[in-house]
Amino acid sequence: MTAYVITVPGTFLTDVPAAVREELAQRLRPADPVLSDLGQAQELDLLTVNEDGTFCLRLEVEAADQAHAEAAAVRIAESALADAGLAERDAPLGPPAVTGIDSGG
């Protein structure tokens, strides 16, 4: 298995209070790349929110290949958003992208 850091972009289409953003970050914490050597080396933030409502989630997942890693990151993101009370229509996600790869070798 290979560790991937996947960036999942999105947009908050409604005003999202700071408390909801913090809950989202807490729900994503197990996939926080800063907890690994790969994430620390790249100094990645788990959640970045811009003034215009766009955001980026950076998640570390282990997978056999890039496609599976991207799919896993999107599932984690969708689940965390829903668990934080954000409907899919209020925070649509964009296409995921690989930010880092660590094959352990």
Steps between C-alpha positions, in 0.01 A plus 500: 500500500608854430423810705352783297416854598194597302369855466123521466375849406152627562282804551280597791191643330349611829651676799673237712551603863842453658358233733391289200840543337666384822269198519589417139870520581451275804319240291784507244777484762570124457597569137706810584824480299691699762496187714738328254852564379364580154260765629752653738757532223251686282357708789144435388188632668206264534240766413556831325205734448526810283299821535292414193379174656726269303686245707756221474513184706834321512461140603745215532375159392663168432405329178628268232497773235416861428142437389415311818670767712301778336173306540575431867579868566174610340305247713670628817429860402135436414444310824665767714303779332173313552587416862574868562150583375587627154283378215670410173324790327645744759862385459557336161839341443725534199728239349765360737871528421810328635709739710758245618600135477705291743557143391704430811812423305 
